Amino acid sequence: MKLEFNMSVDEVAGKFGLDIEEIEPGYFKVLNPKKISLIKFQDCFDRCILIFMDLENITNEYHQVIDQKGVLYYFTPFFDDEHCKLSSVAEDAGMIGYYSKGYDHNYKEDNGIDSVFLKGEL
């Protein structure tokens, strides 16, 4: 089964019911922050960086993480050169105590522990 990626930002925002504003080219602020499945959100893009709060892990009977939910505040559907520009944008807007998560579905570490995998790859 081939998974489809590269939904447009507007399509992803519509899918999750998010009102967004492009604060810099390619960087988006969620105007109505809400708790969503971060895994389902990031699976819409080939790569992205998320800024969120209130992380909640949902596990299966083997205590493996199968979903993560969090309140999404900012995202970008690409990696910038520093991998941290979005964090700077969030901090400049006054956010503290947030989580930042980068995702690239083409990247896999040798041990596979710290990477984010698509469902079914483990």
MMTF fields as JSON, N, C-alpha, C and O atoms, coordinates in Angstrom:
{
  "mmtfVersion": "1.0.0",
  "mmtfProducer": "UNKNOWN",
  "numBonds": 487,
  "numAtoms": 488,
  "numGroups": 122,
  "numChains": 1,
  "numModels": 1,
  "chainsPerModel": [1],
  "groupsPerChain": [122],
  "chainIdList": ["A"],
  "bondAtomList": [4, 2, 8, 6, 12, 10, 16, 14, 20, 18, 24, 22, 28, 26, 32, 30, 36, 34, 40, 38, 44, 42, 48, 46, 52, 50, 56, 54, 60, 58, 64, 62, 68, 66, 72, 70, 76, 74, 80, 78, 84, 82, 88, 86, 92, 90, 96, 94, 100, 98, 104, 102, 108, 106, 112, 110, 116, 114, 120, 118, 124, 122, 128, 126, 132, 130, 136, 134, 140, 138, 144, 142, 148, 146, 152, 150, 156, 154, 160, 158, 164, 162, 168, 166, 172, 170, 176, 174, 180, 178, 184, 182, 188, 186, 192, 190, 196, 194, 200, 198, 204, 202, 208, 206, 212, 210, 216, 214, 220, 218, 224, 222, 228, 226, 232, 230, 236, 234, 240, 238, 244, 242, 248, 246, 252, 250, 256, 254, 260, 258, 264, 262, 268, 266, 272, 270, 276, 274, 280, 278, 284, 282, 288, 286, 292, 290, 296, 294, 300, 298, 304, 302, 308, 306, 312, 310, 316, 314, 320, 318, 324, 322, 328, 326, 332, 330, 336, 334, 340, 338, 344, 342, 348, 346, 352, 350, 356, 354, 360, 358, 364, 362, 368, 366, 372, 370, 376, 374, 380, 378, 384, 382, 388, 386, 392, 390, 396, 394, 400, 398, 404, 402, 408, 406, 412, 410, 416, 414, 420, 418, 424, 422, 428, 426, 432, 430, 436, 434, 440, 438, 444, 442, 448, 446, 452, 450, 456, 454, 460, 458, 464, 462, 468, 466, 472, 470, 476, 474, 480, 478, 484, 482],
  "bondOrderList": [1, 1, 1, 1, 1, 1, 1, 1, 1, 1, 1, 1, 1, 1, 1, 1, 1, 1, 1, 1, 1, 1, 1, 1, 1, 1, 1, 1, 1, 1, 1, 1, 1, 1, 1, 1, 1, 1, 1, 1, 1, 1, 1, 1, 1, 1, 1, 1, 1, 1, 1, 1, 1, 1, 1, 1, 1, 1, 1, 1, 1, 1, 1, 1, 1, 1, 1, 1, 1, 1, 1, 1, 1, 1, 1, 1, 1, 1, 1, 1, 1, 1, 1, 1, 1, 1, 1, 1, 1, 1, 1, 1, 1, 1, 1, 1, 1, 1, 1, 1, 1, 1, 1, 1, 1, 1, 1, 1, 1, 1, 1, 1, 1, 1, 1, 1, 1, 1, 1, 1, 1],
  "groupList": [{"groupName": "MET", "atomNameList": ["N", "CA", "C", "O"], "elementList": ["N", "C", "C", "O"], "formalChargeList": [0, 0, 0, 0], "bondAtomList": [1, 0, 2, 1, 3, 2], "bondOrderList": [1, 1, 2], "singleLetterCode": "M", "chemCompType": "L-PEPTIDE LINKING"}, {"groupName": "LYS", "atomNameList": ["N", "CA", "C", "O"], "elementList": ["N", "C", "C", "O"], "formalChargeList": [0, 0, 0, 0], "bondAtomList": [1, 0, 2, 1, 3, 2], "bondOrderList": [1, 1, 2], "singleLetterCode": "K", "chemCompType": "L-PEPTIDE LINKING"}, {"groupName": "LEU", "atomNameList": ["N", "CA", "C", "O"], "elementList": ["N", "C", "C", "O"], "formalChargeList": [0, 0, 0, 0], "bondAtomList": [1, 0, 2, 1, 3, 2], "bondOrderList": [1, 1, 2], "singleLetterCode": "L", "chemCompType": "L-PEPTIDE LINKING"}, {"groupName": "GLU", "atomNameList": ["N", "CA", "C", "O"], "elementList": ["N", "C", "C", "O"], "formalChargeList": [0, 0, 0, 0], "bondAtomList": [1, 0, 2, 1, 3, 2], "bondOrderList": [1, 1, 2], "singleLetterCode": "E", "chemCompType": "L-PEPTIDE LINKING"}, {"groupName": "PHE", "atomNameList": ["N", "CA", "C", "O"], "elementList": ["N", "C", "C", "O"], "formalChargeList": [0, 0, 0, 0], "bondAtomList": [1, 0, 2, 1, 3, 2], "bondOrderList": [1, 1, 2], "singleLetterCode": "F", "chemCompType": "L-PEPTIDE LINKING"}, {"groupName": "ASN", "atomNameList": ["N", "CA", "C", "O"], "elementList": ["N", "C", "C", "O"], "formalChargeList": [0, 0, 0, 0], "bondAtomList": [1, 0, 2, 1, 3, 2], "bondOrderList": [1, 1, 2], "singleLetterCode": "N", "chemCompType": "L-PEPTIDE LINKING"}, {"groupName": "SER", "atomNameList": ["N", "CA", "C", "O"], "elementList": ["N", "C", "C", "O"], "formalChargeList": [0, 0, 0, 0], "bondAtomList": [1, 0, 2, 1, 3, 2], "bondOrderList": [1, 1, 2], "singleLetterCode": "S", "chemCompType": "L-PEPTIDE LINKING"}, {"groupName": "VAL", "atomNameList": ["N", "CA", "C", "O"], "elementList": ["N", "C", "C", "O"], "formalChargeList": [0, 0, 0, 0], "bondAtomList": [1, 0, 2, 1, 3, 2], "bondOrderList": [1, 1, 2], "singleLetterCode": "V", "chemCompType": "L-PEPTIDE LINKING"}, {"groupName": "ASP", "atomNameList": ["N", "CA", "C", "O"], "elementList": ["N", "C", "C", "O"], "formalChargeList": [0, 0, 0, 0], "bondAtomList": [1, 0, 2, 1, 3, 2], "bondOrderList": [1, 1, 2], "singleLetterCode": "D", "chemCompType": "L-PEPTIDE LINKING"}, {"groupName": "ALA", "atomNameList": ["N", "CA", "C", "O"], "elementList": ["N", "C", "C", "O"], "formalChargeList": [0, 0, 0, 0], "bondAtomList": [1, 0, 2, 1, 3, 2], "bondOrderList": [1, 1, 2], "singleLetterCode": "A", "chemCompType": "L-PEPTIDE LINKING"}, {"groupName": "GLY", "atomNameList": ["N", "CA", "C", "O"], "elementList": ["N", "C", "C", "O"], "formalChargeList": [0, 0, 0, 0], "bondAtomList": [1, 0, 2, 1, 3, 2], "bondOrderList": [1, 1, 2], "singleLetterCode": "G", "chemCompType": "PEPTIDE LINKING"}, {"groupName": "ILE", "atomNameList": ["N", "CA", "C", "O"], "elementList": ["N", "C", "C", "O"], "formalChargeList": [0, 0, 0, 0], "bondAtomList": [1, 0, 2, 1, 3, 2], "bondOrderList": [1, 1, 2], "singleLetterCode": "I", "chemCompType": "L-PEPTIDE LINKING"}, {"groupName": "PRO", "atomNameList": ["N", "CA", "C", "O"], "elementList": ["N", "C", "C", "O"], "formalChargeList": [0, 0, 0, 0], "bondAtomList": [1, 0, 2, 1, 3, 2], "bondOrderList": [1, 1, 2], "singleLetterCode": "P", "chemCompType": "L-PEPTIDE LINKING"}, {"groupName": "TYR", "atomNameList": ["N", "CA", "C", "O"], "elementList": ["N", "C", "C", "O"], "formalChargeList": [0, 0, 0, 0], "bondAtomList": [1, 0, 2, 1, 3, 2], "bondOrderList": [1, 1, 2], "singleLetterCode": "Y", "chemCompType": "L-PEPTIDE LINKING"}, {"groupName": "GLN", "atomNameList": ["N", "CA", "C", "O"], "elementList": ["N", "C", "C", "O"], "formalChargeList": [0, 0, 0, 0], "bondAtomList": [1, 0, 2, 1, 3, 2], "bondOrderList": [1, 1, 2], "singleLetterCode": "Q", "chemCompType": "L-PEPTIDE LINKING"}, {"groupName": "CYS", "atomNameList": ["N", "CA", "C", "O"], "elementList": ["N", "C", "C", "O"], "formalChargeList": [0, 0, 0, 0], "bondAtomList": [1, 0, 2, 1, 3, 2], "bondOrderList": [1, 1, 2], "singleLetterCode": "C", "chemCompType": "L-PEPTIDE LINKING"}, {"groupName": "ARG", "atomNameList": ["N", "CA", "C", "O"], "elementList": ["N", "C", "C", "O"], "formalChargeList": [0, 0, 0, 0], "bondAtomList": [1, 0, 2, 1, 3, 2], "bondOrderList": [1, 1, 2], "singleLetterCode": "R", "chemCompType": "L-PEPTIDE LINKING"}, {"groupName": "THR", "atomNameList": ["N", "CA", "C", "O"], "elementList": ["N", "C", "C", "O"], "formalChargeList": [0, 0, 0, 0], "bondAtomList": [1, 0, 2, 1, 3, 2], "bondOrderList": [1, 1, 2], "singleLetterCode": "T", "chemCompType": "L-PEPTIDE LINKING"}, {"groupName": "HIS", "atomNameList": ["N", "CA", "C", "O"], "elementList": ["N", "C", "C", "O"], "formalChargeList": [0, 0, 0, 0], "bondAtomList": [1, 0, 2, 1, 3, 2], "bondOrderList": [1, 1, 2], "singleLetterCode": "H", "chemCompType": "L-PEPTIDE LINKING"}],
  "groupTypeList": [0, 1, 2, 3, 4, 5, 0, 6, 7, 8, 3, 7, 9, 10, 1, 4, 10, 2, 8, 11, 3, 3, 11, 3, 12, 10, 13, 4, 1, 7, 2, 5, 12, 1, 1, 11, 6, 2, 11, 1, 4, 14, 8, 15, 4, 8, 16, 15, 11, 2, 11, 4, 0, 8, 2, 3, 5, 11, 17, 5, 3, 13, 18, 14, 7, 11, 8, 14, 1, 10, 7, 2, 13, 13, 4, 17, 12, 4, 4, 8, 8, 3, 18, 15, 1, 2, 6, 6, 7, 9, 3, 8, 9, 10, 0, 11, 10, 13, 13, 6, 1, 10, 13, 8, 18, 5, 13, 1, 3, 8, 5, 10, 11, 8, 6, 7, 4, 2, 1, 10, 3, 2],
  "groupIdList": [1, 2, 3, 4, 5, 6, 7, 8, 9, 10, 11, 12, 13, 14, 15, 16, 17, 18, 19, 20, 21, 22, 23, 24, 25, 26, 27, 28, 29, 30, 31, 32, 33, 34, 35, 36, 37, 38, 39, 40, 41, 42, 43, 44, 45, 46, 47, 48, 49, 50, 51, 52, 53, 54, 55, 56, 57, 58, 59, 60, 61, 62, 63, 64, 65, 66, 67, 68, 69, 70, 71, 72, 73, 74, 75, 76, 77, 78, 79, 80, 81, 82, 83, 84, 85, 86, 87, 88, 89, 90, 91, 92, 93, 94, 95, 96, 97, 98, 99, 100, 101, 102, 103, 104, 105, 106, 107, 108, 109, 110, 111, 112, 113, 114, 115, 116, 117, 118, 119, 120, 121, 122],
  "secStructList": [7, 7, 7, 7, 7, 7, 7, 7, 2, 2, 2, 2, 2, 2, 2, 2, 6, 7, 7, 3, 3, 3, 3, 3, 6, 6, 3, 3, 3, 3, 1, 1, 7, 7, 3, 3, 3, 2, 2, 2, 2, 2, 6, 6, 1, 1, 3, 3, 3, 3, 3, 3, 3, 3, 3, 3, 3, 3, 3, 7, 6, 6, 7, 7, 3, 3, 3, 3, 3, 3, 3, 3, 3, 3, 3, 3, 1, 1, 7, 7, 6, 6, 1, 7, 2, 2, 2, 2, 2, 2, 2, 2, 6, 6, 7, 7, 1, 7, 3, 3, 3, 3, 3, 3, 6, 6, 7, 7, 7, 1, 1, 7, 1, 1, 1, 7, 7, 7, 6, 6, 7, 7],
  "xCoordList": [0.846, 0.0, 0.888, 1.748, 0.696, 1.471, 0.747, -0.434, 1.465, 0.89, 1.072, 2.126, 0.072, 0.134, 0.558, 0.092, 1.437, 1.911, 1.692, 1.028, 2.276, 2.274, 0.877, 0.567, 0.046, -1.195, -0.789, 0.269, -1.62, -1.323, -1.58, -2.305, -0.974, -1.178, -2.657, -3.177, -3.338, -4.771, -5.586, -6.533, -5.223, -5.932, -5.744, -6.689, -4.53, -4.25, -4.989, -5.576, -4.962, -5.677, -7.167, -7.798, -7.731, -9.142, -9.452, -10.478, -8.573, -8.766, -8.845, -9.61, -8.058, -8.011, -8.812, -8.818, -9.479, -10.292, -9.474, -9.885, -8.326, -7.436, -7.553, -7.545, -7.66, -7.543, -6.077, -5.508, -5.467, -4.033, -3.728, -4.514, -2.557, -2.043, -0.579, 0.184, -0.184, 1.221, 1.949, 1.747, 2.798, 3.463, 4.778, 5.245, 5.37, 6.528, 6.348, 5.611, 6.986, 6.797, 7.12, 8.252, 6.122, 6.291, 6.143, 6.267, 5.884, 5.735, 4.325, 3.883, 3.626, 2.213, 1.91, 2.438, 1.046, 0.548, -0.888, -1.678, -1.216, -2.586, -3.347, -3.005, -4.377, -5.13, -6.136, -6.561, -6.512, -7.424, -6.76, -7.186, -5.697, -4.949, -5.888, -6.75, -5.703, -6.548, -5.768, -4.78, -6.23, -5.56, -5.886, -7.052, -4.842, -5.0, -4.023, -3.145, -4.177, -3.205, -2.007, -2.11, -0.889, 0.31, 0.827, 1.377, 0.654, 1.113, 0.289, 0.849, -1.024, -1.865, -1.581, -1.612, -1.303, -0.977, 0.32, 0.367, 1.373, 2.676, 2.669, 3.447, 1.815, 1.736, 1.182, 1.258, 0.635, 0.124, 1.244, 1.037, 2.421, 3.544, 4.722, 4.855, 5.57, 6.821, 7.74, 8.466, 7.696, 8.509, 7.828, 7.081, 8.081, 7.511, 8.166, 8.849, 7.944, 8.338, 7.093, 6.381, 6.829, 5.649, 6.068, 7.044, 5.33, 5.471, 4.133, 3.089, 4.171, 2.92, 3.108, 4.23, 1.995, 2.003, 1.054, 0.301, 1.095, 0.175, 0.268, -0.745, 1.496, 1.705, 1.046, 1.134, 0.393, -0.301, 0.039, -0.217, 0.603, 0.926, -0.179, -0.672, -0.565, -1.536, -0.795, -0.183, -0.847, -0.084, -1.01, -2.192, -0.441, -1.212, -0.924, -0.258, -1.422, -1.259, 0.193, 0.519, 1.074, 2.507, 3.258, 4.488, 2.529, 3.09, 3.942, 4.851, 3.654, 4.301, 3.44, 2.212, 4.099, 3.357, 2.746, 3.46, 1.418, 0.731, 0.141, -0.235, 0.055, -0.453, 0.088, 0.339, 0.261, 0.622, -0.352, -0.567, -0.934, -1.831, -1.23, -0.579, -1.454, -0.958, -1.7, -2.341, -1.611, -2.24, -1.241, -0.179, -1.588, -0.687, -0.793, -1.89, 0.361, 0.411, 1.088, 0.629, 2.162, 2.904, 3.364, 3.566, 3.528, 4.117, 4.705, 4.356, 5.599, 6.128, 6.262, 6.705, 5.896, 5.96, 7.315, 7.382, 8.378, 9.717, 10.707, 10.341, 11.936, 13.007, 13.794, 14.233, 13.972, 14.83, 16.283, 16.557, 17.201, 18.623, 19.075, 19.924, 18.517, 18.956, 18.131, 18.525, 17.002, 16.073, 15.53, 14.974, 15.677, 15.22, 14.544, 14.18, 14.369, 13.772, 12.362, 11.972, 11.594, 10.227, 10.201, 9.314, 11.166, 11.262, 11.515, 10.945, 12.366, 12.634, 11.379, 11.116, 10.606, 9.359, 8.412, 7.802, 8.282, 7.392, 7.866, 7.058, 9.163, 9.7, 9.514, 9.2, 9.707, 9.512, 8.054, 7.774, 7.132, 5.709, 5.337, 4.173, 6.321, 6.076, 5.803, 5.46, 5.944, 5.704, 6.857, 8.025, 6.514, 7.512, 6.954, 5.74, 7.823, 7.397, 6.73, 5.833, 7.146, 6.542, 7.41, 8.548, 6.862, 7.605, 7.821, 6.985, 8.953, 9.23, 9.537, 10.285, 8.959, 9.173, 9.414, 8.6, 10.525, 10.815, 10.489, 10.66, 10.03, 9.62, 10.036, 9.787, 10.669, 11.011, 10.824, 11.584, 9.838, 9.523, 10.602, 10.595, 11.522, 12.615, 13.821, 14.741, 13.819, 14.977, 14.77, 13.752, 15.735, 15.698, 17.088, 18.082, 17.149, 18.424, 18.666, 17.726, 19.92, 20.251, 19.524, 19.053, 19.431, 18.789, 17.273, 16.577, 16.755, 15.314, 14.598, 13.368, 15.314, 14.642, 14.139, 13.0, 14.956, 14.596, 13.894, 13.422, 13.808, 13.167, 11.669, 11.153, 10.991, 9.547, 9.272, 9.685, 8.581, 8.284, 6.828, 5.977, 6.549, 5.174, 4.568, 5.28, 3.259, 2.581, 2.881, 2.858, 3.156, 3.408, 4.863, 5.188, 5.756, 7.169, 7.94, 9.054, 7.371, 8.11, 8.004, 8.561],
  "yCoordList": [-1.184, 0.0, 1.242, 1.382, 2.119, 3.361, 4.454, 4.717, 5.076, 6.175, 7.463, 7.683, 8.308, 9.58, 10.701, 10.788, 11.538, 12.692, 13.938, 13.93, 15.002, 16.271, 16.857, 17.429, 16.719, 17.48, 18.946, 19.267, 19.817, 21.239, 21.64, 20.965, 22.739, 23.244, 23.523, 23.215, 24.104, 24.384, 23.106, 23.067, 22.059, 20.778, 20.179, 19.662, 20.253, 19.712, 20.526, 19.956, 21.849, 22.692, 22.375, 22.302, 22.187, 21.839, 20.49, 20.32, 19.528, 18.171, 18.171, 17.403, 19.027, 19.06, 20.22, 20.403, 20.996, 22.103, 23.226, 23.82, 23.518, 24.545, 25.827, 25.797, 26.952, 28.264, 28.652, 28.653, 28.978, 29.246, 30.604, 31.158, 31.113, 32.355, 32.123, 31.622, 32.481, 32.37, 33.581, 34.705, 33.345, 34.454, 34.828, 35.96, 33.881, 34.091, 33.092, 32.12, 33.29, 32.315, 30.883, 30.585, 30.016, 28.62, 28.329, 27.174, 29.338, 29.167, 29.586, 30.69, 28.695, 28.906, 28.895, 28.078, 29.823, 29.888, 29.383, 29.751, 28.535, 28.042, 29.05, 29.279, 29.647, 30.69, 30.124, 30.82, 28.864, 28.201, 26.921, 25.819, 27.072, 25.879, 24.836, 25.149, 23.597, 22.529, 21.233, 21.059, 20.322, 19.037, 18.163, 17.943, 17.669, 16.797, 15.641, 15.647, 14.66, 13.586, 14.125, 14.41, 14.261, 14.78, 13.801, 14.213, 12.512, 11.508, 11.598, 11.57, 11.707, 11.827, 13.132, 13.174, 14.199, 15.489, 15.393, 15.766, 14.892, 14.861, 13.874, 14.035, 12.857, 11.906, 12.539, 11.93, 13.732, 14.427, 15.063, 15.421, 15.205, 15.864, 14.901, 13.969, 15.128, 14.373, 14.714, 13.86, 15.957, 16.403, 17.614, 18.317, 17.859, 19.038, 19.23, 18.343, 20.394, 20.684, 21.206, 22.054, 20.695, 21.071, 21.704, 21.282, 22.71, 23.302, 23.075, 23.505, 22.401, 22.034, 21.989, 22.069, 21.859, 21.741, 20.631, 20.118, 20.262, 19.278, 17.929, 17.35, 17.428, 16.14, 15.02, 14.967, 14.143, 12.996, 11.79, 11.802, 10.762, 9.55, 8.53, 8.314, 7.904, 6.824, 5.568, 5.528, 4.54, 3.324, 2.128, 2.17, 1.064, -0.168, -1.08, -0.674, -2.306, -3.226, -3.595, -4.089, -3.368, -3.642, -2.386, -2.378, -1.339, -0.054, 0.61, 1.378, 0.321, 1.034, 2.238, 2.155, 3.357, 4.564, 4.387, 4.162, 4.492, 4.38, 5.713, 5.875, 6.648, 7.969, 8.968, 8.617, 10.18, 11.267, 12.388, 12.764, 12.914, 14.046, 15.242, 15.111, 16.403, 17.629, 18.804, 18.684, 19.939, 21.159, 21.832, 22.278, 21.902, 22.437, 23.958, 24.513, 24.622, 26.087, 26.613, 27.599, 25.972, 26.408, 25.179, 24.111, 25.337, 24.263, 24.829, 25.925, 24.061, 24.349, 23.024, 22.043, 22.963, 21.692, 21.424, 20.753, 21.935, 21.656, 21.826, 22.318, 21.436, 21.685, 22.887, 22.919, 23.866, 24.983, 24.598, 23.562, 25.435, 25.101, 24.889, 24.039, 25.654, 25.54, 24.531, 24.155, 24.079, 23.195, 23.824, 23.118, 25.121, 25.716, 27.067, 27.729, 27.483, 28.793, 28.86, 29.885, 27.778, 27.781, 27.931, 28.59, 27.325, 27.497, 28.956, 29.474, 29.62, 31.036, 31.879, 32.813, 31.542, 32.264, 32.108, 33.083, 30.877, 30.624, 31.372, 31.961, 31.352, 32.047, 33.555, 34.228, 34.081, 35.51, 35.915, 37.058, 34.968, 35.231, 35.0, 35.143, 34.644, 34.5, 33.086, 32.905, 32.081, 30.699, 30.211, 30.426, 29.548, 28.877, 27.501, 27.297, 26.582, 25.253, 24.455, 23.658, 24.65, 23.953, 22.772, 22.634, 21.929, 20.837, 21.173, 21.814, 20.729, 20.875, 19.495, 18.732, 19.171, 17.849, 17.979, 18.557, 17.446, 17.405, 16.037, 15.033, 15.983, 14.72, 14.713, 15.668, 13.631, 13.432, 11.947, 11.13, 11.581, 10.17, 9.424, 8.193, 10.121, 9.454, 9.17, 8.46, 9.722, 9.584, 8.437, 8.373, 7.54, 6.431, 6.274, 6.227, 6.193, 5.925, 4.423, 3.641, 4.018, 2.597, 1.804, 0.695, 2.371, 1.61, 1.764, 0.966, 2.758, 2.902, 3.336, 3.366, 3.673, 3.99, 5.426, 5.671, 6.364, 7.772, 8.332, 9.468, 7.579, 8.072, 7.919, 7.076, 8.731, 8.619, 7.822, 8.212, 6.717, 5.861, 5.967, 6.3, 5.686, 5.573, 4.327, 3.375, 4.331, 3.155, 1.967, 2.091, 0.838, -0.371, -0.606, -1.651, 0.323, 0.115, -0.572, -1.043, -0.642, -1.263, -2.773, -3.473],
  "zCoordList": [0.0, 0.0, 0.0, 0.869, -0.936, -1.021, -0.233, -0.456, 0.679, 1.446, 0.669, 0.072, 0.667, -0.055, 0.892, 2.028, 0.404, 1.169, 0.341, -0.695, 0.842, 0.13, -0.041, -1.086, 0.967, 0.961, 1.061, 1.6, 0.548, 0.704, 2.161, 2.891, 2.553, 3.91, 4.153, 5.226, 3.166, 3.324, 3.482, 4.267, 2.739, 2.873, 4.262, 4.858, 4.766, 6.103, 7.165, 8.085, 7.044, 8.002, 7.982, 9.036, 6.798, 6.687, 7.29, 7.947, 7.073, 7.603, 9.125, 9.708, 9.767, 11.229, 11.829, 13.046, 10.99, 11.489, 12.106, 13.104, 11.521, 12.053, 11.246, 10.015, 11.942, 11.31, 11.414, 12.505, 10.289, 10.291, 9.669, 8.9, 10.032, 9.455, 9.105, 9.93, 7.897, 7.506, 8.065, 7.606, 9.062, 9.747, 9.073, 9.197, 8.363, 7.496, 6.373, 6.54, 5.249, 4.166, 4.625, 5.004, 4.584, 4.972, 6.452, 6.862, 7.264, 8.717, 9.111, 8.793, 9.808, 10.083, 11.574, 12.328, 11.982, 13.346, 13.328, 12.459, 14.299, 14.43, 15.284, 16.444, 14.701, 15.39, 16.389, 17.311, 16.203, 17.143, 17.644, 17.298, 18.474, 18.904, 19.5, 20.322, 19.069, 19.582, 19.622, 18.909, 20.472, 20.615, 19.414, 19.086, 18.765, 17.606, 17.725, 18.588, 16.869, 16.745, 15.971, 14.778, 16.643, 15.986, 14.945, 13.924, 15.194, 14.23, 12.957, 11.861, 13.075, 11.88, 11.147, 9.917, 11.897, 11.274, 10.481, 9.309, 11.124, 10.444, 9.288, 8.348, 9.329, 8.218, 6.942, 5.875, 7.029, 5.84, 5.02, 3.861, 5.613, 4.959, 4.832, 5.625, 3.838, 3.74, 4.904, 5.414, 5.308, 6.447, 7.052, 6.371, 8.323, 8.964, 10.323, 10.835, 10.886, 12.265, 12.964, 12.426, 14.17, 14.932, 16.251, 16.87, 16.671, 18.004, 18.699, 18.208, 19.84, 20.5, 22.01, 22.51, 22.732, 24.192, 24.586, 23.758, 25.862, 26.442, 25.752, 25.361, 25.603, 24.95, 25.746, 26.972, 25.026, 25.605, 24.745, 23.541, 25.331, 24.58, 24.752, 25.859, 23.652, 23.7, 23.282, 22.215, 24.122, 23.889, 23.692, 24.033, 23.133, 22.99, 24.174, 25.126, 24.118, 25.261, 25.514, 26.593, 24.545, 24.723, 25.14, 25.181, 25.447, 25.89, 24.818, 25.134, 23.557, 22.46, 22.121, 22.1, 21.857, 21.513, 20.124, 19.147, 20.046, 18.76, 18.332, 17.171, 19.228, 18.875, 19.89, 21.043, 19.469, 20.367, 20.083, 18.931, 21.128, 20.961, 21.662, 22.698, 21.089, 21.674, 21.078, 20.034, 21.745, 21.245, 20.314, 20.748, 19.03, 18.01, 17.942, 17.877, 17.957, 17.9, 16.627, 16.05, 16.188, 15.01, 14.237, 14.815, 12.931, 12.139, 10.855, 10.418, 10.27, 8.946, 8.214, 8.812, 6.945, 6.214, 5.558, 4.528, 6.139, 5.646, 6.78, 7.848, 6.575, 7.543, 7.054, 5.904, 7.911, 7.534, 7.809, 8.415, 7.361, 7.473, 8.908, 9.175, 9.826, 11.216, 11.996, 13.1, 11.465, 12.162, 13.441, 14.282, 13.601, 14.85, 14.633, 15.605, 13.402, 13.164, 13.742, 14.302, 13.613, 14.116, 15.637, 16.18, 16.325, 17.777, 18.125, 19.085, 17.351, 17.588, 17.377, 18.134, 16.343, 16.083, 17.262, 17.702, 17.781, 18.921, 20.163, 20.88, 20.417, 21.591, 21.468, 22.45, 20.266, 20.052, 20.303, 20.663, 20.109, 20.356, 21.819, 22.191, 22.651, 24.086, 24.571, 25.74, 23.72, 24.155, 25.01, 24.685, 26.113, 26.94, 27.305, 27.298, 27.616, 28.029, 26.931, 27.207, 25.698, 24.568, 24.158, 24.608, 23.305, 22.69, 21.216, 20.58, 20.694, 19.271, 18.722, 19.332, 17.567, 16.994, 15.505, 14.785, 15.044, 13.63, 13.08, 13.771, 11.868, 11.255, 9.792, 9.057, 9.384, 7.977, 7.701, 8.219, 6.904, 6.729, 5.956, 5.945, 5.315, 4.608, 5.5, 5.094, 6.715, 7.592, 8.569, 9.258, 8.623, 9.582, 10.172, 9.446, 11.489, 12.14, 12.133, 11.989, 12.286, 12.255, 13.332, 13.079, 14.534, 15.607, 15.606, 16.235, 14.923, 14.79, 16.05, 16.066, 17.102, 18.363, 18.389, 18.785, 17.979, 18.104, 16.888, 16.93, 15.809, 14.602, 14.687, 15.42, 13.94, 13.819, 12.559, 11.466, 12.708, 11.563, 11.178, 12.003, 9.938, 9.493, 10.104, 10.423, 10.265, 10.788, 9.87, 8.646, 10.471, 9.704, 9.36, 8.797, 9.676, 9.351, 10.46, 10.231, 11.664, 12.772, 12.699, 13.545]
}
